[in-house]
Amino acid sequence: MRRTLGKNRKGFTLVEVLIVVVILGILAAAVLPQFTAATDDAMESSLRQNLQLLRGQIQMYKFQHDGKFPADTSTEVADKLTKASKVDGTTAAPGTAGYPYGPYIVGQMPPNPFNSGRGIKVVTGSVAGVVVDEAALDGTEKVGWIYSKDLGEVKANTAGNASDGKPYDTL
């Protein structure tokens, strides 16, 4: 009579563990690109919303200030949009008596989600074709937006293309 040792099998073999690791690797390789695309889509959506906000508030400012666009310098643009203002365009702290308009943007200028810049580069004429270095500073802030003081146009200071193929700086 043959006796078998009473070995109970506990645990997994090396082959079983390797198969599980390979399957998890394949799943990860399929899922991770979707997370990257979701991040890009969220940044693009944020950029579009911020541009819509800026453009809308610049038009509101123009409407309330006899057809004049805010500012000649980047500091003036930010001040005129984020502080209360008189009809003549002078600014003060929000809630100050005698300043019936604004602030048009509560807090500070929204950031460009692609370069985190809140600064504004003010140009004359159209913003089309204007390129500013991604790392450029406007005073102490990174340039996130390019603004035409003549036409009231705003565009993002961002290179690359949106999901629909349009360059970000033409949105």
URZI-V749574 format. One record per residue. N is the residue number from 1. SS is DSSP state (a for helix, b for strand, c for the rest). PHI is phi in radians with two decimals (* if undefined). D_FIRST is the distance of its C-alpha to the first C-alpha in Angstrom with 2 decimals. Layout:
BEGIN
N:SS:PHI:D_FIRST + N:SS:PHI:D_FIRST
END
This chain:
BEGIN
1:c:*:0.00 + 2:c:-1.68:3.70 + 3:c:-1.87:6.47 + 4:c:-1.76:9.81 + 5:c:-1.24:12.92 + 6:c:-1.37:15.16 + 7:c:-1.61:17.92 + 8:c:-1.64:20.56 + 9:c:-1.40:22.87 + 10:c:-2.23:26.41 + 11:c:1.65:29.55 + 12:c:-1.95:30.59 + 13:c:-1.40:29.92 + 14:a:-1.06:32.89 + 15:a:-1.11:33.36 + 16:a:-1.11:33.66 + 17:a:-1.13:36.20 + 18:a:-1.10:38.18 + 19:a:-1.10:38.42 + 20:a:-1.11:39.82 + 21:a:-1.10:42.29 + 22:a:-1.13:43.49 + 23:a:-1.10:44.05 + 24:a:-1.10:46.00 + 25:a:-1.11:48.05 + 26:a:-1.14:48.99 + 27:a:-1.09:50.04 + 28:a:-1.10:52.09 + 29:a:-1.13:53.82 + 30:a:-1.43:54.84 + 31:a:-1.58:56.09 + 32:a:-1.04:57.93 + 33:a:-1.05:60.79 + 34:a:-1.19:61.60 + 35:a:-1.18:62.14 + 36:a:-1.12:64.45 + 37:a:-1.11:66.44 + 38:a:-1.14:66.72 + 39:a:-1.13:68.20 + 40:a:-1.08:70.73 + 41:a:-1.12:71.66 + 42:a:-1.15:72.23 + 43:a:-1.16:74.46 + 44:a:-1.12:76.42 + 45:a:-1.10:76.89 + 46:a:-1.11:78.10 + 47:a:-1.07:80.51 + 48:a:-1.07:81.94 + 49:a:-1.14:82.42 + 50:a:-1.14:84.11 + 51:a:-1.11:86.42 + 52:a:-1.10:87.30 + 53:a:-1.07:88.07 + 54:a:-1.05:90.24 + 55:a:-1.13:92.13 + 56:a:-1.12:92.76 + 57:a:-1.28:94.05 + 58:a:-1.14:96.26 + 59:a:-1.16:97.81 + 60:a:-1.11:98.31 + 61:a:-1.04:100.02 + 62:a:-1.04:102.23 + 63:a:-1.06:103.19 + 64:a:-1.47:104.19 + 65:c:-2.18:106.04 + 66:c:0.92:108.54 + 67:c:1.36:106.44 + 68:c:-1.67:105.65 + 69:c:-1.45:102.19 + 70:c:-1.26:100.94 + 71:c:1.56:101.68 + 72:c:-2.13:102.61 + 73:c:-2.24:99.93 + 74:a:-1.08:96.25 + 75:a:-1.13:96.96 + 76:a:-1.14:99.55 + 77:a:-1.04:97.20 + 78:a:-1.07:94.53 + 79:a:-1.11:97.15 + 80:a:-1.22:98.89 + 81:a:-1.57:95.68 + 82:a:-1.85:94.06 + 83:c:-2.10:97.17 + 84:b:-1.21:99.82 + 85:b:-2.51:102.89 + 86:c:-1.54:106.49 + 87:c:-1.07:107.99 + 88:c:-1.33:109.37 + 89:c:1.64:105.82 + 90:c:-1.22:106.00 + 91:b:-2.07:102.88 + 92:b:-2.77:102.07 + 93:c:-1.13:99.25 + 94:c:-0.98:97.89 + 95:c:1.52:99.78 + 96:c:-1.22:103.00 + 97:c:-1.08:106.12 + 98:c:1.50:108.07 + 99:c:-2.05:105.05 + 100:c:-1.35:104.22 + 101:b:-1.91:101.82 + 102:c:1.44:98.31 + 103:c:-1.21:95.98 + 104:c:-1.45:94.62 + 105:c:-2.18:91.24 + 106:c:-1.36:89.97 + 107:c:1.56:88.73 + 108:c:-2.08:88.49 + 109:c:-1.02:88.23 + 110:c:-1.19:84.84 + 111:c:-1.42:82.64 + 112:c:-1.35:81.84 + 113:c:-1.12:78.04 + 114:c:-1.50:77.54 + 115:c:-2.27:79.36 + 116:c:1.07:79.84 + 117:c:-1.40:83.56 + 118:c:-1.90:86.11 + 119:b:-1.23:89.13 + 120:b:-2.19:91.66 + 121:b:-1.72:93.41 + 122:b:-1.62:96.81 + 123:b:-2.22:98.35 + 124:c:-1.71:101.50 + 125:c:1.32:101.33 + 126:c:-1.34:98.12 + 127:c:-1.48:94.66 + 128:c:-1.07:93.52 + 129:c:1.45:92.66 + 130:c:-1.36:92.82 + 131:c:-2.15:89.89 + 132:c:-2.14:89.22 + 133:c:-0.93:86.66 + 134:c:-0.98:83.51 + 135:c:-1.63:83.82 + 136:c:-1.09:87.58 + 137:b:-1.94:88.94 + 138:b:-1.95:91.81 + 139:c:1.28:93.12 + 140:c:-1.92:89.94 + 141:b:-1.82:87.85 + 142:b:-1.19:85.84 + 143:b:-1.29:87.53 + 144:b:-1.83:85.61 + 145:b:-2.35:88.47 + 146:b:-2.08:91.44 + 147:b:-2.24:94.48 + 148:b:-1.67:97.81 + 149:c:-1.23:100.65 + 150:c:-1.48:102.89 + 151:c:-1.90:100.69 + 152:c:1.27:98.27 + 153:c:-1.39:95.27 + 154:b:-2.32:91.97 + 155:b:-2.44:88.98 + 156:b:-1.42:85.80 + 157:c:-1.58:85.68 + 158:c:-2.53:82.35 + 159:c:-1.60:81.24 + 160:c:1.92:78.67 + 161:b:-2.07:78.33 + 162:c:-1.35:77.50 + 163:c:-1.12:74.96 + 164:c:-1.55:77.76 + 165:c:1.61:78.66 + 166:c:-1.33:81.87 + 167:b:-1.10:82.41 + 168:a:-1.01:82.02 + 169:a:-1.37:85.55 + 170:a:-1.97:86.99 + 171:c:-1.18:85.39
END
